[in-house]
Amino acid sequence: MSEIGAQSATRHVPAPEAMGLAPAPDADAGAWDLVTVPVRQGLEAVDILRRAAAPAVGPVVHDGACDTLGFLVPPGTAAAWDMPGSACTRTSGRGFRLPELPELPEPAGDAPRPAGWLLPPGDTDPVTDPVVLREALGEAARLIEAADGCH
């Protein structure tokens, strides 16, 4: 197993609620699953997805500590998601509400940073295709492994 997978497999993966997402009051409203990855791999994957011939990346949320990124994917993705170093949280069909996160000032001193959107809903596709995301995450892991091996 690569170092990327070994490191990220031991990371705590925050629940959607910890990333600033709340259960939707209507079961049909905004149903999706959430693929969570370490921030470095996630940022590389976002770059890869946005540079593609047909850019296709949905909303991406970061946790308050900026340790992880979460990619919104179609509901049901969690049932088949098995990529090492990542996790996919099932919404159990209840969906989550995508809050409008206001522009927040930088935290003062050691105050924790609130979770927020890296790519907010409305500026992107509705969700990221899990097949395309899996390829981008694999490519990101290989790029990071190669870069770390050059030291």
C-alpha positions as CSV (number, residue, x, y, z in Angstrom):
1,M,0.0,0.0,0.0
2,S,1.3,3.4,-0.8
3,E,2.2,5.9,1.9
4,I,-0.8,8.1,0.9
5,G,-3.3,5.3,1.5
6,A,-1.6,4.2,4.7
7,Q,-1.6,7.7,6.2
8,S,-5.1,8.6,5.2
9,A,-6.6,5.2,6.3
10,T,-5.7,6.1,9.9
11,R,-7.2,9.6,9.7
12,H,-10.5,10.4,11.4
13,V,-13.1,11.0,8.8
14,P,-15.6,13.6,9.9
15,A,-19.3,13.0,9.6
16,P,-21.2,15.3,7.2
17,E,-22.6,17.2,10.2
18,A,-19.1,18.0,11.4
19,M,-18.4,19.5,8.0
20,G,-21.2,22.0,8.3
21,L,-23.9,20.0,6.5
22,A,-27.2,19.4,8.2
23,P,-29.9,16.7,7.6
24,A,-32.5,17.9,5.2
25,P,-36.0,18.2,6.5
26,D,-37.4,16.7,3.3
27,A,-36.1,13.2,2.4
28,D,-36.0,14.1,-1.3
29,A,-34.2,17.3,-0.9
30,G,-30.6,17.2,-2.0
31,A,-29.9,13.5,-1.6
32,W,-26.2,12.7,-2.1
33,D,-23.3,10.8,-0.5
34,L,-20.1,12.3,0.7
35,V,-16.6,11.0,-0.3
36,T,-14.0,12.3,2.2
37,V,-10.3,12.4,1.5
38,P,-7.2,14.0,3.1
39,V,-6.9,17.7,2.0
40,R,-3.7,17.3,0.0
41,Q,-5.1,14.5,-2.2
42,G,-8.4,16.3,-2.4
43,L,-6.9,19.6,-3.7
44,E,-4.9,17.7,-6.3
45,A,-8.1,15.9,-7.4
46,V,-10.0,19.1,-7.7
47,D,-7.2,20.5,-9.9
48,I,-7.3,17.4,-12.1
49,L,-11.1,17.5,-12.4
50,R,-11.1,21.2,-13.2
51,R,-8.4,20.9,-15.9
52,A,-10.1,18.0,-17.6
53,A,-11.4,18.4,-21.2
54,A,-14.9,18.5,-19.8
55,P,-14.5,19.8,-16.2
56,A,-16.9,17.9,-14.0
57,V,-16.6,18.6,-10.3
58,G,-19.5,19.1,-7.9
59,P,-19.6,20.9,-4.7
60,V,-16.6,20.4,-2.4
61,V,-16.6,21.1,1.4
62,H,-13.7,21.3,3.8
63,D,-13.7,20.6,7.5
64,G,-12.9,23.4,9.9
65,A,-9.4,22.2,10.5
66,C,-8.8,21.9,6.7
67,D,-7.6,18.3,7.2
68,T,-10.2,16.8,4.8
69,L,-12.2,17.6,1.8
70,G,-15.6,16.1,1.0
71,F,-16.9,15.6,-2.5
72,L,-20.7,15.4,-3.1
73,V,-21.5,12.3,-5.1
74,P,-24.8,10.6,-6.2
75,P,-26.7,8.8,-3.5
76,G,-25.9,5.1,-3.4
77,T,-22.2,5.6,-4.1
78,A,-21.3,4.6,-0.6
79,A,-22.6,1.0,-1.2
80,A,-19.8,0.3,-3.7
81,W,-17.0,2.8,-2.6
82,D,-13.9,0.9,-1.7
83,M,-11.0,3.2,-2.5
84,P,-8.2,3.0,0.1
85,G,-7.4,6.2,1.9
86,S,-10.9,7.6,1.5
87,A,-14.4,7.1,3.0
88,C,-17.9,7.5,1.5
89,T,-20.7,8.4,3.9
90,R,-24.1,7.1,3.0
91,T,-26.9,9.5,3.6
92,S,-29.4,6.7,3.9
93,G,-31.7,8.4,1.4
94,R,-32.4,11.3,3.9
95,G,-30.1,13.7,2.0
96,F,-28.4,16.7,3.6
97,R,-29.2,20.4,3.3
98,L,-26.5,22.4,1.6
99,P,-26.3,25.5,3.7
100,E,-25.5,28.9,2.3
101,L,-22.2,29.6,4.1
102,P,-21.6,33.3,4.5
103,E,-18.3,34.9,3.9
104,L,-16.5,34.4,7.3
105,P,-13.7,36.5,8.7
106,E,-10.4,34.8,9.4
107,P,-10.4,33.4,12.9
108,A,-8.4,35.3,15.5
109,G,-5.5,33.7,17.2
110,D,-6.0,29.9,17.7
111,A,-9.7,30.0,17.1
112,P,-10.9,27.0,15.0
113,R,-11.9,27.8,11.4
114,P,-15.5,26.9,10.6
115,A,-16.2,24.3,7.9
116,G,-17.0,25.8,4.5
117,W,-17.2,25.4,0.8
118,L,-14.1,25.0,-1.4
119,L,-16.5,24.9,-4.4
120,P,-20.0,26.0,-3.4
121,P,-23.2,24.5,-4.8
122,G,-24.4,26.5,-7.8
123,D,-20.9,27.2,-9.0
124,T,-20.4,23.6,-10.0
125,D,-22.1,20.5,-11.4
126,P,-24.7,19.1,-8.9
127,V,-22.5,16.2,-7.8
128,T,-19.2,14.7,-8.9
129,D,-19.3,11.5,-11.0
130,P,-17.8,8.8,-8.7
131,V,-16.0,7.0,-11.6
132,V,-14.4,10.3,-12.6
133,L,-13.6,11.1,-9.0
134,R,-12.0,7.7,-8.4
135,E,-9.7,8.2,-11.4
136,A,-8.8,11.8,-10.2
137,L,-8.1,10.6,-6.7
138,G,-5.9,7.8,-8.0
139,E,-3.9,10.2,-10.2
140,A,-3.6,12.6,-7.3
141,A,-2.2,9.9,-5.0
142,R,0.4,9.0,-7.7
143,L,1.4,12.6,-8.2
144,I,1.8,13.1,-4.4
145,E,3.8,9.9,-4.1
146,A,6.1,10.9,-6.9
147,A,6.6,14.4,-5.5
148,D,7.3,13.0,-2.0
149,G,9.8,10.5,-3.6
150,C,11.8,13.3,-5.1
151,H,13.1,14.6,-1.8
